[in-house]
Structure formats: C-alpha cells, structure tokens
Amino acid sequence: MAAGGGSSDDVPIFHAENLISNVKSINYSRTFLSIISGVVDGIWGFTGLMGYVFYFLMMMVASIGLLVKAKFSVHTYFDSWNRIIIEGVLGGIMSFVLFSTFSYDTVHIF
C-alpha cells in the first residue's frame, strides 16, 4: 500500500462550476425571499426592530430549508456550512428595507 493511500478519500473534491452555481442559487433564493418578506413585513406593519427580527427569522427559515433540501449533507454541495447559514443574508437587507418601506407606505399611509 502506498503512503497516504487512505487520505485521498478524505479530501472532498468540488467542481468550481457546480459550487458557483449552488452559491448563485442561494443568493437568488435569499434575494427573492428578502423581497417577499419585505412586502409581508410592510403589509403586516412591522416597524423598527421588529421588522429586522422578522427578516432574520425568515433568513433562518431559509437556512433550515436549504439544509433540508441538501438532505443535511452540506459538504456534498458546498465547501463550508457558512455558505448555507450566512451567504446572502446581509446582502438582502437593502432589498428587504426597500420593499418593506414601499408596501408599508402603500398599505398604511395611502
């Protein structure tokens, strides 16, 4: 047996195109969820800190949904857990605030 023969099976191999495609899918889904949750937030009338709590709860639900979709086998599709848990969360805040403000103004002010 060659030296290090068993260690080659321990190293995960990722295809760059597949990893990029999976990360893009996460970003698209989080952006879409940010828009939808912003509209729901504005219609329900959450303001201030409650709106941000709602946003982060929705992102947590999205992370759980992604974990279920990946059958809790994260390293098959991604290089780390951070891709599913954190990827795109902070980038969606601006979309959330924009659509939350727009829908709140439309429903509660006009």
MARBA-3410 file (N, C-alpha, C, O; in Angstrom, 1 decimal):
110
0.8,-1.2,0.0,0.0,0.0,0.0,0.9,1.2,0.0,1.9,1.3,0.7 ~ 0.5,2.2,-0.8,1.3,3.4,-0.9,1.1,4.3,0.3,0.0,4.3,0.9 ~ 2.0,5.2,0.6,1.9,6.1,1.7,0.8,7.1,1.4,0.7,7.7,0.3 ~ -0.1,7.3,2.4,-1.2,8.2,2.2,-2.3,7.7,1.4,-3.1,8.5,0.8 ~ -2.4,6.4,1.2,-3.4,5.9,0.3,-4.8,6.1,0.8,-5.7,6.3,-0.1
-5.0,6.1,2.1,-6.4,6.3,2.6,-6.7,7.8,2.7,-7.9,8.1,2.9 ~ -5.8,8.7,2.7,-6.1,10.1,2.9,-6.7,10.7,1.7,-7.3,11.8,1.8 ~ -6.5,10.1,0.5,-7.1,10.8,-0.7,-8.6,10.7,-0.7,-9.2,11.5,-1.4 ~ -9.2,9.8,0.0,-10.6,9.7,0.0,-11.2,10.7,1.0,-12.4,11.0,0.9 ~ -10.4,11.2,1.9,-10.9,12.1,2.9,-11.1,13.6,2.4,-11.8,14.4,3.0
-10.4,13.9,1.3,-10.4,15.2,0.8,-11.6,15.4,-0.2,-11.7,14.7,-1.2 ~ -12.5,16.3,0.2,-13.7,16.5,-0.8,-13.2,17.2,-2.0,-12.4,18.1,-2.0 ~ -13.7,16.8,-3.1,-13.4,17.4,-4.4,-14.6,18.2,-4.9,-15.7,17.6,-5.0 ~ -14.4,19.5,-5.2,-15.5,20.3,-5.7,-15.2,20.7,-7.1,-14.1,21.1,-7.5 ~ -16.2,20.7,-7.9,-16.1,21.3,-9.3,-16.5,22.8,-9.1,-17.6,23.1,-8.6
-15.7,23.6,-9.6,-15.9,25.1,-9.4,-17.2,25.5,-10.0,-17.9,26.4,-9.4 ~ -17.6,25.0,-11.2,-18.8,25.4,-11.8,-20.0,25.0,-11.0,-21.0,25.8,-10.9 ~ -20.0,23.8,-10.4,-21.1,23.4,-9.6,-21.2,24.2,-8.3,-22.3,24.6,-7.9 ~ -20.0,24.5,-7.7,-20.0,25.3,-6.5,-20.5,26.7,-6.7,-21.3,27.3,-6.0 ~ -20.1,27.3,-7.8,-20.6,28.7,-8.2,-22.1,28.6,-8.5,-22.8,29.6,-8.1
-22.5,27.6,-9.2,-24.0,27.5,-9.4,-24.8,27.4,-8.2,-25.9,28.0,-8.0 ~ -24.3,26.6,-7.2,-25.0,26.4,-5.9,-25.0,27.7,-5.1,-26.1,28.0,-4.5 ~ -23.9,28.4,-5.1,-23.9,29.7,-4.4,-24.8,30.7,-5.1,-25.5,31.5,-4.4 ~ -24.9,30.7,-6.4,-25.8,31.6,-7.1,-27.2,31.3,-6.7,-28.0,32.2,-6.6 ~ -27.5,30.0,-6.6,-28.9,29.6,-6.3,-29.3,30.1,-4.9,-30.4,30.5,-4.7
-28.3,30.0,-4.0,-28.6,30.5,-2.6,-28.8,32.0,-2.7,-29.8,32.5,-2.0 ~ -28.0,32.8,-3.4,-28.1,34.2,-3.5,-29.5,34.6,-4.1,-30.1,35.5,-3.6 ~ -29.8,33.9,-5.2,-31.1,34.2,-5.8,-32.3,33.9,-4.9,-33.2,34.7,-4.8 ~ -32.2,32.8,-4.2,-33.4,32.5,-3.3,-33.4,33.4,-2.1,-34.5,33.8,-1.7 ~ -32.3,33.8,-1.6,-32.3,34.8,-0.5,-32.8,36.2,-0.9,-33.5,36.9,-0.2
-32.4,36.6,-2.1,-32.9,37.9,-2.7,-34.4,37.8,-2.9,-35.1,38.8,-2.5 ~ -34.9,36.8,-3.4,-36.3,36.6,-3.6,-37.1,36.6,-2.3,-38.1,37.3,-2.1 ~ -36.5,35.9,-1.3,-37.1,35.8,0.0,-37.1,37.2,0.7,-38.0,37.5,1.4 ~ -36.0,37.9,0.5,-35.9,39.3,1.1,-37.0,40.2,0.5,-37.6,40.9,1.3 ~ -37.3,40.1,-0.8,-38.3,40.9,-1.4,-39.7,40.5,-0.8,-40.5,41.3,-0.4
-40.0,39.2,-0.8,-41.3,38.7,-0.4,-41.5,39.0,1.1,-42.5,39.5,1.5 ~ -40.4,38.8,1.9,-40.6,39.1,3.3,-40.7,40.6,3.6,-41.3,41.0,4.6 ~ -40.0,41.4,2.8,-40.2,42.8,2.9,-41.6,43.3,2.6,-42.2,44.1,3.3 ~ -42.2,42.7,1.6,-43.6,43.0,1.3,-44.5,42.6,2.4,-45.4,43.3,2.9 ~ -44.3,41.4,2.9,-45.2,40.9,4.0,-45.0,41.7,5.3,-45.9,42.0,6.0
-43.7,42.1,5.6,-43.4,42.9,6.7,-44.1,44.2,6.6,-44.7,44.7,7.6 ~ -44.1,44.9,5.5,-44.8,46.2,5.3,-46.3,46.0,5.4,-46.9,46.9,6.0 ~ -46.8,45.0,4.9,-48.3,44.8,5.0,-48.7,44.6,6.4,-49.7,45.1,6.8 ~ -48.0,43.7,7.1,-48.3,43.5,8.5,-48.0,44.6,9.4,-48.5,44.6,10.6 ~ -47.2,45.6,8.9,-47.0,46.8,9.7,-45.9,46.7,10.8,-45.9,47.5,11.7
-44.9,45.8,10.6,-43.8,45.7,11.5,-42.9,46.9,11.2,-42.5,47.2,10.1 ~ -42.5,47.6,12.3,-41.6,48.8,12.1,-40.5,48.6,13.1,-40.6,47.9,14.1 ~ -39.4,49.3,12.8,-38.3,49.4,13.7,-37.6,48.0,13.9,-37.4,47.3,12.9 ~ -37.2,47.7,15.1,-36.5,46.5,15.4,-37.3,45.2,15.1,-36.8,44.2,14.7 ~ -38.6,45.3,15.2,-39.5,44.1,14.9,-39.4,43.7,13.5,-39.4,42.5,13.2
-39.2,44.7,12.6,-39.0,44.3,11.2,-37.7,43.6,10.9,-37.7,42.6,10.1 ~ -36.7,44.0,11.6,-35.4,43.3,11.4,-35.4,41.9,12.0,-34.8,41.0,11.5 ~ -36.1,41.8,13.2,-36.3,40.4,13.8,-37.0,39.5,12.8,-36.7,38.4,12.6 ~ -38.1,40.0,12.2,-38.8,39.3,11.2,-37.9,38.9,10.0,-38.0,37.7,9.6 ~ -37.1,39.8,9.6,-36.2,39.5,8.5,-35.2,38.3,8.8,-35.1,37.4,8.1
-34.6,38.4,10.0,-33.6,37.4,10.4,-34.3,36.1,10.7,-33.7,35.0,10.5 ~ -35.5,36.1,11.1,-36.3,34.9,11.3,-36.6,34.2,10.0,-36.5,33.0,9.8 ~ -36.9,35.0,9.0,-37.1,34.5,7.6,-35.9,33.9,7.0,-35.9,32.9,6.3 ~ -34.7,34.6,7.3,-33.5,34.0,6.8,-33.1,32.7,7.5,-32.5,31.9,6.9 ~ -33.4,32.6,8.7,-33.2,31.4,9.5,-34.0,30.3,8.9,-33.6,29.1,8.8
-35.3,30.6,8.6,-36.2,29.6,8.0,-35.6,29.2,6.6,-35.6,28.0,6.3 ~ -35.1,30.1,5.9,-34.5,29.8,4.6,-33.2,28.9,4.7,-33.0,28.0,4.0 ~ -32.4,29.2,5.8,-31.3,28.3,6.0,-31.7,26.9,6.4,-31.1,25.9,5.9 ~ -32.7,26.8,7.2,-33.2,25.4,7.5,-33.8,24.7,6.3,-33.6,23.5,6.0 ~ -34.5,25.5,5.4,-35.0,24.9,4.2,-33.9,24.5,3.2,-34.0,23.4,2.6
-32.8,25.2,3.2,-31.7,24.8,2.3,-31.0,23.6,2.9,-30.5,22.7,2.1 ~ -30.9,23.5,4.2,-30.3,22.3,4.8,-31.2,21.1,4.5,-30.6,20.0,4.2 ~ -32.5,21.2,4.6,-33.4,20.1,4.3,-33.2,19.7,2.8,-33.2,18.6,2.5 ~ -33.2,20.8,1.9,-33.0,20.5,0.5,-31.7,19.8,0.2,-31.7,18.9,-0.7 ~ -30.7,20.1,0.9,-29.4,19.4,0.8,-29.3,18.1,1.6,-28.3,17.4,1.6
-30.4,17.7,2.2,-30.5,16.5,3.0,-29.4,16.5,4.1,-28.9,15.4,4.4 ~ -29.2,17.6,4.6,-28.2,17.8,5.7,-26.8,17.3,5.4,-26.0,17.0,6.2 ~ -26.5,17.2,4.1,-25.2,16.8,3.6,-24.6,18.0,2.9,-24.4,18.0,1.7 ~ -24.2,18.9,3.7,-23.7,20.2,3.2,-22.5,20.1,2.4,-22.3,20.7,1.4 ~ -21.6,19.3,2.9,-20.3,19.1,2.2,-20.3,18.4,0.8,-19.3,18.4,0.1
-21.5,17.9,0.5,-21.7,17.4,-0.8,-21.9,18.5,-1.9,-21.5,18.3,-3.0 ~ -22.5,19.6,-1.4,-22.8,20.7,-2.4,-22.0,22.0,-2.1,-21.9,22.8,-3.1 ~ -21.5,22.1,-0.9,-20.8,23.4,-0.6,-19.5,23.1,0.1,-19.3,22.0,0.6 ~ -18.6,24.1,0.1,-17.3,23.9,0.8,-17.4,24.1,2.3,-16.4,23.7,3.0 ~ -18.4,24.8,2.8,-18.5,25.0,4.2,-19.9,25.3,4.6,-20.8,25.6,3.8
-20.2,25.2,5.9,-21.5,25.4,6.5,-21.9,26.9,6.3,-23.1,27.2,6.2 ~ -20.9,27.8,6.3,-21.2,29.2,6.2,-21.9,29.6,4.9,-22.7,30.5,4.9 ~ -21.7,28.8,3.9,-22.4,29.1,2.6,-24.0,29.0,2.8,-24.7,29.8,2.3 ~ -24.4,28.0,3.5,-25.9,27.9,3.7,-26.4,28.8,4.8,-27.5,29.4,4.7 ~ -25.6,29.0,5.9,-26.1,29.8,7.0,-26.0,31.3,6.8,-26.9,32.0,7.2
-24.9,31.8,6.2,-24.6,33.2,6.2,-24.7,33.8,4.8,-25.1,35.0,4.6 ~ -24.5,33.0,3.8,-24.4,33.5,2.4,-25.6,34.3,2.0,-26.7,33.7,2.0 ~ -25.5,35.6,1.6,-26.5,36.4,1.1,-27.5,37.0,2.1,-28.4,37.7,1.8 ~ -27.3,36.7,3.4,-28.1,37.3,4.4,-28.0,38.8,4.5,-29.0,39.5,4.5 ~ -26.8,39.3,4.6,-26.6,40.8,4.7,-26.8,41.5,3.4,-27.2,42.7,3.4
-26.6,40.8,2.3,-26.9,41.4,1.0,-28.4,41.7,0.8,-28.7,42.5,-0.1 ~ -29.2,40.9,1.4,-30.7,41.1,1.2,-31.3,42.1,2.1,-32.5,42.4,1.9 ~ -30.6,42.7,3.0,-31.2,43.7,3.9,-31.7,44.9,3.2,-32.8,45.4,3.5 ~ -31.0,45.4,2.2,-31.4,46.6,1.5,-32.7,46.3,0.7,-33.6,47.2,0.6 ~ -32.8,45.2,0.0,-34.0,44.8,-0.7,-35.2,44.7,0.3,-36.3,45.1,0.0
-34.9,44.1,1.4,-35.9,44.0,2.4,-36.5,45.3,2.9,-37.7,45.5,2.9 ~ -35.6,46.2,3.2,-36.0,47.6,3.7,-36.7,48.3,2.6,-37.7,49.0,2.9 ~ -36.2,48.2,1.3,-36.9,48.9,0.2,-38.3,48.4,0.1,-39.2,49.3,0.0 ~ -38.5,47.1,0.0,-39.9,46.6,-0.2,-40.8,46.7,1.0,-42.0,46.8,0.9 ~ -40.2,46.6,2.2,-40.9,46.8,3.4,-41.5,48.3,3.5,-42.6,48.5,3.8
-40.6,49.2,3.2,-41.0,50.6,3.2,-42.1,50.9,2.2,-43.1,51.6,2.4 ~ -41.9,50.4,1.0,-42.8,50.6,-0.1,-44.2,50.0,0.2,-45.2,50.7,0.1 ~ -44.2,48.8,0.7,-45.5,48.2,1.0,-46.2,48.8,2.2,-47.4,48.9,2.3 ~ -45.4,49.2,3.2,-45.9,49.8,4.4,-46.6,51.2,4.0,-47.7,51.5,4.5 ~ -45.9,51.9,3.2,-46.4,53.2,2.8,-47.7,53.0,2.0,-48.6,53.8,2.1
-47.7,52.0,1.1,-48.8,51.8,0.2,-50.1,51.4,1.0,-51.2,51.8,0.8 ~ -49.9,50.5,2.0,-51.0,50.0,2.8,-51.4,50.9,3.9,-52.6,51.1,4.1 ~ -50.5,51.4,4.7,-50.8,52.1,5.9,-50.9,53.6,5.8,-51.5,54.3,6.6 ~ -50.3,54.2,4.8,-50.3,55.7,4.7,-51.2,56.1,3.6,-52.0,57.1,3.9 ~ -51.2,55.5,2.5,-52.1,56.0,1.4,-53.4,55.4,1.5,-54.3,55.7,0.7
END
